[in-house]
Amino acid sequence: MKMIRRKLIIPIIALALVSVTACKDGNKNEPAAPMSNEMHQEDTNHDDNDGHHDGAGMNTAMNGHGNAQAILNDYFNLKNALVADDNGKAKGLGAALATSLGNFDASHYTDAQQSELKDIVEDAVEHAEHISESDIAHQREHFKVLSKDLIDMVAITGTEMKLYEQFCPMYDGGTAWLSTKEEVRNPYYGSKMLTCGKVQREIN
């Protein structure tokens, strides 16, 4: 019995160490300082002081459709709030994202695409609304599904700007999100494991 237990326990411990080391190694080589850079650069493309979407630098997002651009802008602002561990800001941005998703006009897509987009948007709105009223741990759970919805949406609408699909192997069995920057800033762990993850693919 002891032999069997040892054979089972050793691979489990080895797997756990490999996963943790992968993220910890990333943290050693990357300083935390660039986070403020990414947040500033992404935020400059999003909301100006009077709350309207300025969209500078993102005006070609998702084939240039204004309301699709607004969705991406609000998503990236929300992601940055989670990176910064800011529960209160994320609540407000979840509500803003729910609104911009609700305003999405899919009429210029094919019937099949419209049907898919309708399902994606309905699901994304539900998760954005939950984010607007949850603690940060639950916000991150809903952000996982919301990110999948946005990735699926971009697959249909396309984008003329470069986006990065990033992936964290540690959060909930492995979780992806979108970023405008190649540098990894993890919205699921924030300051606990800021650089945990990798670029999974470039979109466009």
C-alpha positions in Angstrom: 0.0 0.0 0.0 2.8 2.4 0.9 4.4 1.9 -2.6 1.1 2.6 -4.3 0.5 5.8 -2.3 4.0 7.0 -3.1 3.5 6.4 -6.8 0.3 8.5 -6.8 1.5 11.3 -4.6 4.9 12.0 -6.4 3.3 12.9 -9.8 0.7 15.1 -8.1 3.3 17.1 -6.2 5.5 17.4 -9.3 2.6 18.7 -11.4 1.7 21.3 -8.7 5.3 22.5 -8.5 5.6 22.9 -12.3 2.4 25.0 -12.4 3.4 27.2 -9.5 7.0 27.6 -10.8 5.8 28.7 -14.2 3.9 31.7 -12.8 6.6 32.5 -10.1 9.3 32.5 -12.7 7.4 35.0 -14.8 7.1 37.2 -11.7 10.9 37.2 -11.1 11.7 38.5 -14.5 9.0 41.2 -14.9 8.8 44.2 -12.6 5.4 45.4 -11.5 5.9 48.9 -12.7 4.8 48.4 -16.3 1.3 47.7 -15.1 0.7 51.4 -14.7 1.9 51.9 -18.2 -0.6 49.4 -19.6 -3.4 50.8 -17.6 -2.6 54.3 -18.7 -2.2 53.4 -22.3 -5.4 51.4 -22.4 -7.4 53.9 -20.4 -6.4 56.7 -22.8 -8.4 54.9 -25.4 -11.5 54.5 -23.4 -13.4 57.1 -21.4 -12.7 60.8 -21.4 -13.6 63.0 -18.4 -17.2 63.5 -19.3 -17.8 59.8 -19.5 -18.0 59.5 -23.3 -15.9 57.1 -25.2 -13.0 58.8 -26.8 -11.8 55.8 -28.8 -8.5 57.4 -29.8 -6.3 54.6 -31.2 -9.2 52.1 -31.1 -11.4 53.7 -33.8 -10.8 50.7 -36.0 -11.7 48.1 -33.4 -14.1 45.4 -34.6 -14.3 46.8 -38.2 -14.9 50.3 -36.9 -18.5 49.8 -35.7 -18.9 52.4 -32.9 -20.9 50.3 -30.5 -18.7 47.3 -30.8 -15.7 49.6 -30.1 -17.5 50.8 -26.9 -17.9 47.2 -25.7 -14.1 46.6 -26.1 -13.3 49.9 -24.5 -15.4 49.1 -21.4 -14.1 45.5 -21.3 -10.5 46.7 -21.2 -11.3 49.3 -18.5 -13.0 46.6 -16.4 -10.0 44.3 -16.9 -7.6 47.0 -15.7 -9.8 47.6 -12.6 -9.5 43.9 -11.7 -5.7 44.0 -12.4 -5.6 46.9 -9.8 -7.7 44.9 -7.3 -10.3 47.8 -7.4 -13.7 46.2 -6.5 -15.6 49.5 -6.5 -14.3 50.7 -9.9 -15.0 47.3 -11.4 -18.6 47.5 -10.2 -19.1 50.8 -12.1 -17.4 49.5 -15.1 -19.4 46.3 -15.1 -22.6 48.4 -15.2 -21.1 50.5 -18.1 -20.2 47.3 -20.0 -23.7 45.9 -19.5 -25.1 49.1 -21.1 -22.7 49.1 -24.1 -23.4 45.4 -24.7 -27.2 46.2 -24.6 -26.7 48.9 -27.2 -24.9 46.6 -29.6 -26.4 46.6 -33.1 -25.9 43.3 -35.0 -28.2 44.2 -37.9 -25.3 44.4 -40.5 -24.3 40.8 -39.9 -25.7 37.7 -41.5 -28.7 36.0 -40.0 -26.6 33.2 -38.6 -24.1 35.7 -37.1 -26.9 37.7 -35.7 -28.3 34.7 -33.9 -24.8 33.8 -32.5 -24.1 37.4 -31.5 -27.5 37.6 -29.8 -26.7 34.6 -27.6 -23.2 35.9 -26.8 -24.5 39.4 -25.9 -27.3 38.1 -23.7 -24.8 36.0 -21.7 -22.2 38.8 -21.5 -24.8 41.3 -20.2 -25.8 38.8 -17.4 -22.1 38.5 -16.3 -21.4 42.2 -16.6 -24.5 42.9 -14.4 -23.3 40.4 -11.8 -19.9 42.1 -11.8 -21.6 45.4 -11.1 -22.9 44.1 -7.8 -20.4 41.5 -6.6 -17.3 41.3 -4.4 -14.0 41.0 -6.2 -13.7 37.2 -6.0 -17.1 36.8 -7.7 -16.3 39.6 -10.2 -13.3 37.6 -11.3 -15.5 34.4 -11.7 -17.9 36.3 -13.9 -15.0 38.0 -15.8 -13.8 34.6 -16.8 -17.1 33.8 -18.7 -17.4 37.4 -19.9 -13.9 37.1 -21.5 -14.9 34.0 -23.3 -18.0 35.8 -24.6 -15.8 38.7 -25.9 -13.3 36.3 -27.5 -16.3 34.6 -29.3 -17.7 38.0 -30.3 -14.4 39.2 -31.8 -14.2 35.9 -33.7 -17.4 37.0 -35.5 -17.0 40.8 -35.7 -13.3 40.8 -36.4 -10.9 43.6 -35.4 -8.5 45.8 -37.3 -6.3 46.4 -34.3 -4.0 43.8 -32.7 -5.3 42.2 -29.6 -3.6 39.6 -27.4 -5.5 36.6 -26.0 -3.7 35.8 -22.8 -3.9 32.7 -20.6 -3.4 32.0 -16.9 -3.0 28.2 -16.2 -3.5 28.7 -12.4 -7.0 30.3 -12.3 -9.9 27.8 -12.3 -8.2 25.2 -14.4 -6.9 27.7 -16.9 -8.5 31.0 -18.0 -8.1 33.4 -20.9 -8.7 37.1 -21.4 -8.1 39.8 -24.0 -5.6 42.7 -23.8 -4.3 45.4 -26.1 -0.8 44.9 -24.7 1.6 42.0 -25.0 2.8 42.3 -21.4 0.8 40.0 -19.1 -1.2 41.8 -16.4 -3.4 39.2 -14.7 -6.9 40.3 -13.9 -7.7 37.1 -12.0 -5.0 37.5 -9.4 -4.1 41.1 -9.5 -1.2 42.1 -7.3 -1.0 38.5 -5.9 0.4 37.1 -9.2 0.5 40.1 -11.5 2.4 38.5 -14.4 1.1 35.0 -14.1 0.2 33.9 -17.6 1.3 34.0 -21.2 0.2 35.2 -24.6 -1.8 32.4 -26.1 -2.3 34.0 -29.5 -2.4 37.3 -31.3 -5.7 38.3 -32.9 -5.1 40.2 -36.2 
